[in-house]
Amino acid sequence: MNKYLIIGDGRVARHMAHYFSLLQINCAHWSRKNQTAPLVKLATQAKSILLLISDRSIDEFLHEHPYLVSTAQKPVMHFSGALTHSQIEGAHPLMTFGPDLYTLETYKRMVFITEAGRAALPDLLPDLPNRNLAIAPEKKKLYHALCSMSGNFSVLLWEHVMARFEADLGLPREVLTPYLEQITYNLGHAQESALTGPLVRGDVSTLIQHLDALAGQPDQKLYYAFLNFYLEQKKSIGELTYEHSRI
């Protein structure tokens, strides 16, 4: 009997199948593209079912395969960060999943976020060594928005800067790698002092020079947005050291 059944063929499904393999956990894998055996048979044999498909497809899939939740006395879960579902449990791995598979230690460091008042990770995936924290179901959309902001927006920014280094400055993008790695390290190990530069110093002259250099480009609006965000943060806690109106 397979301990787990993964349904889906996207990145998260591939990563989880690989993680189970690294942990030497018996796992079956089924998708519409790769129907290794009848789904009903695999579902019957599994102790837990991971429905790792897109949020918008979950209701339709459960309608097509009602036996997954109507008769099975076993955990059935999704991995969505924003969705709360009345029929199946939720456990969101707080991780970004790229095209390349990760090491065992990387997977073990993932924290799973479950819903307070519902099944915890040890109930859903008892063989995983991962840490588990729970949040109120009504806060999941905020949680997922914050995850998306921090992960996706930072990638968009770095991709843009790397492209401009090459196109506008004639510098190879890889020269930014040590800078990015150090910023990431500082944020994780010295958060209070990770932010540096003219913002922290209150160097209005340099900030104005930056805005002038970006004049007429979409980048200037982005710079303004981050500048205003920072200033409003400082204003809200009484730490604003230079006037917003001067920028």
C-alpha positions in Angstrom: 0.0 0.0 0.0 1.2 3.5 -0.9 1.4 5.8 2.1 0.6 8.9 0.0 -1.0 9.7 -3.4 -0.1 12.9 -5.2 -2.6 14.1 -7.8 -1.2 16.7 -10.2 1.6 17.3 -12.7 2.8 20.9 -11.9 5.9 22.0 -10.1 4.6 21.5 -6.6 3.5 18.0 -7.4 7.0 17.2 -8.9 8.8 18.7 -5.9 6.7 16.9 -3.4 7.1 13.6 -5.2 10.9 14.2 -5.2 10.8 15.1 -1.5 9.0 11.8 -0.6 11.5 10.0 -2.7 14.4 11.6 -0.8 12.8 10.6 2.5 12.2 7.1 1.1 8.5 7.3 1.6 6.3 5.2 -0.6 4.2 7.4 -2.8 2.0 7.1 -5.9 1.7 9.8 -8.5 -1.3 10.4 -10.8 -2.3 13.1 -13.3 -4.5 13.3 -16.3 -1.4 13.2 -18.5 0.1 10.3 -16.6 -2.5 7.9 -15.5 -0.3 5.2 -14.0 -3.3 3.3 -12.7 -7.1 4.0 -12.2 -7.4 6.9 -9.8 -10.0 5.2 -7.7 -7.6 2.3 -7.1 -4.7 4.5 -6.1 -7.0 6.5 -3.8 -8.2 3.4 -2.1 -4.7 2.2 -1.4 -3.3 5.5 -0.1 -3.4 6.6 3.5 -3.4 10.3 2.6 -4.2 12.2 -0.7 -2.4 15.4 -1.8 -4.6 17.2 -4.4 -1.9 19.4 -5.9 -3.7 21.1 -8.7 -4.7 24.7 -9.4 -7.2 26.4 -7.0 -9.7 26.9 -9.7 -9.7 23.2 -10.6 -10.3 21.8 -7.2 -14.1 22.0 -7.1 -14.5 20.5 -10.5 -12.1 17.7 -9.8 -13.8 16.8 -6.6 -17.1 16.8 -8.4 -15.7 14.5 -11.1 -14.2 12.2 -8.4 -16.6 12.4 -5.4 -15.2 9.2 -3.9 -12.1 11.1 -2.8 -14.1 12.8 -0.1 -17.4 11.0 0.2 -16.3 7.6 1.4 -12.6 7.8 2.1 -11.7 7.9 5.9 -8.4 9.5 5.2 -6.9 13.0 4.9 -7.4 14.7 1.6 -5.5 18.1 1.3 -4.7 20.9 -1.0 -1.5 23.1 -0.8 -3.1 26.4 -1.7 -1.9 29.4 0.3 -5.1 31.4 -0.2 -7.9 28.8 -0.4 -10.0 27.5 2.5 -12.1 24.5 1.4 -15.0 23.0 3.4 -14.4 19.4 2.1 -10.6 19.1 2.2 -7.8 20.2 4.5 -5.2 22.8 3.6 -1.4 22.8 4.2 0.6 25.4 2.4 4.4 24.9 2.1 6.0 28.3 2.6 8.5 27.9 -0.2 9.0 28.9 -3.9 9.2 26.0 -6.3 11.4 26.5 -9.3 12.1 24.3 -12.3 15.0 22.5 -10.6 14.4 20.0 -7.8 15.9 20.8 -4.4 18.1 19.0 -1.8 16.7 17.1 1.1 17.8 19.8 3.5 16.1 22.5 1.5 12.8 20.6 1.6 13.1 19.9 5.4 13.5 23.6 6.1 10.0 24.4 4.6 7.4 25.5 7.1 3.9 24.3 6.4 1.1 26.7 7.3 -2.2 25.0 8.2 -5.6 26.4 9.3 -6.2 26.9 13.0 -9.0 24.7 14.3 -8.5 22.1 11.5 -6.0 19.3 10.9 -2.4 20.0 11.6 0.6 18.7 9.6 1.2 15.6 11.8 -2.4 14.6 11.1 -2.1 15.1 7.4 1.6 14.1 6.6 2.9 12.4 9.7 6.1 11.2 8.0 7.4 14.7 7.3 9.8 16.3 9.7 8.8 19.9 8.7 7.7 22.6 11.2 4.0 23.4 11.2 2.3 26.7 12.2 -1.4 27.5 12.0 -3.2 30.7 11.2 -6.9 31.6 11.2 -8.6 30.6 8.0 -9.9 34.2 7.4 -6.3 35.4 7.3 -5.1 33.1 4.6 -5.7 35.6 1.8 -3.6 38.2 3.6 -1.0 35.6 4.3 -0.8 34.6 0.6 -0.8 38.2 -0.5 2.2 38.9 1.7 4.0 35.8 0.4 3.4 36.9 -3.2 4.6 40.5 -2.5 7.8 39.4 -0.9 8.7 36.6 -3.4 7.2 37.6 -6.8 7.7 41.4 -6.6 11.3 41.0 -5.5 12.0 38.7 -8.4 10.4 41.2 -10.8 12.6 43.9 -9.4 15.8 42.0 -9.6 15.0 40.7 -13.1 14.4 44.3 -14.2 17.6 45.6 -12.6 19.7 42.8 -14.1 18.3 43.4 -17.6 19.1 47.2 -17.3 22.6 46.4 -16.1 23.1 44.6 -19.4 21.2 46.9 -21.7 21.9 50.3 -20.3 25.2 50.0 -18.4 26.9 47.2 -20.5 27.5 45.2 -17.3 26.9 41.5 -17.1 24.1 40.6 -14.8 26.2 38.1 -12.7 28.1 41.0 -11.2 25.0 41.6 -9.1 25.0 38.1 -7.6 27.4 38.8 -4.6 25.3 41.9 -3.8 22.0 40.0 -3.9 23.5 37.2 -1.8 24.8 39.6 0.8 21.4 41.4 1.0 19.7 38.1 1.5 22.1 37.1 4.2 21.8 40.4 6.0 18.0 40.2 5.9 18.0 36.8 7.4 20.7 37.3 10.0 20.8 41.0 10.8 17.3 42.3 10.0 17.5 45.5 12.1 20.5 46.7 10.0 19.8 45.1 6.7 18.4 48.2 5.1 21.2 50.6 4.0 21.7 53.6 1.6 20.2 57.1 1.3 16.9 56.1 2.7 18.3 55.1 6.0 20.7 58.1 6.1 18.0 60.6 5.2 20.2 61.7 2.3 17.6 63.8 0.4 20.1 65.1 -2.2 21.0 61.5 -3.3 17.4 60.5 -3.4 16.6 63.4 -5.7 19.5 62.5 -8.0 18.2 59.0 -8.2 14.7 60.3 -9.2 16.3 62.6 -11.8 18.3 59.8 -13.3 15.1 57.7 -13.7 13.0 60.6 -15.1 10.6 59.7 -17.9 10.9 55.9 -17.2 8.5 53.6 -15.4 11.3 53.0 -12.9 10.8 56.4 -11.4 7.2 55.6 -10.4 8.4 52.4 -8.8 11.2 54.3 -6.9 8.6 56.9 -5.7 6.3 54.0 -4.6 9.0 52.4 -2.5 10.1 55.8 -1.1 6.6 56.7 -0.1 6.0 53.3 1.5 9.2 53.7 3.5 8.3 57.2 4.6 4.8 56.3 5.6 6.1 53.4 7.6 8.5 55.7 9.5 5.8 58.4 9.9 3.4 55.8 11.5 5.9 55.0 14.2 7.2 58.5 14.8 10.7 58.0 13.2 10.4 60.2 10.2 13.7 62.2 10.1 13.2 64.2 6.9 10.2 65.8 5.3 8.3 63.9 2.7 7.3 67.1 0.9 11.0 67.9 0.2 11.4 64.8 -2.0 
